[in-house]
Amino acid sequence: TGVYTALEVWLMSQGIKVGHSRPYHPQTQGKLERFHRSLKNEVLQGRFFTDLDDAQRAFDTWRDIYNQKRPHQALGMAVPAARYS
């Protein structure tokens, strides 16, 4: 404990919070796993990007839809932006 990888140190230097789940308890990652499933199905699956800018545009567009426009069942059909402050 208390030992960070080089990636984690870099992420933290960028202002990104690094978190870890309990070992051998994948259920603690349910929200993250669900997010990744949506990302894969809605942005990545069957798609090829011409370059990094193309990929970034796709992610930016999807992020806006995911957070601002698409209702989420787990939030009582509200959008995540309505719950974030």
HURA-V154583 format. One record per backbone hydrogen bond with DSSP energy under -1.0 kcal/mol. CO is the residue of the C=O (numbers start at 1). NH is the residue of the N-H. If there is no record, write none. Layout:
BEGIN
co->CO nh->NH
co->CO nh->NH
END
This chain:
BEGIN
co->5 nh->9
co->6 nh->10
co->7 nh->11
co->8 nh->12
co->9 nh->13
co->11 nh->16
co->12 nh->15
co->22 nh->25
co->25 nh->28
co->26 nh->29
co->27 nh->30
co->29 nh->33
co->30 nh->34
co->31 nh->35
co->32 nh->36
co->33 nh->37
co->34 nh->38
co->35 nh->39
co->36 nh->40
co->37 nh->41
co->38 nh->42
co->39 nh->43
co->39 nh->44
co->40 nh->45
co->44 nh->47
co->51 nh->55
co->52 nh->56
co->53 nh->57
co->54 nh->58
co->55 nh->59
co->56 nh->60
co->57 nh->61
co->58 nh->62
co->59 nh->63
co->60 nh->64
co->61 nh->65
co->62 nh->66
co->63 nh->67
co->64 nh->68
co->65 nh->69
co->65 nh->70
co->67 nh->81
co->72 nh->75
co->72 nh->77
co->73 nh->76
co->78 nh->72
co->79 nh->82
co->80 nh->83
END
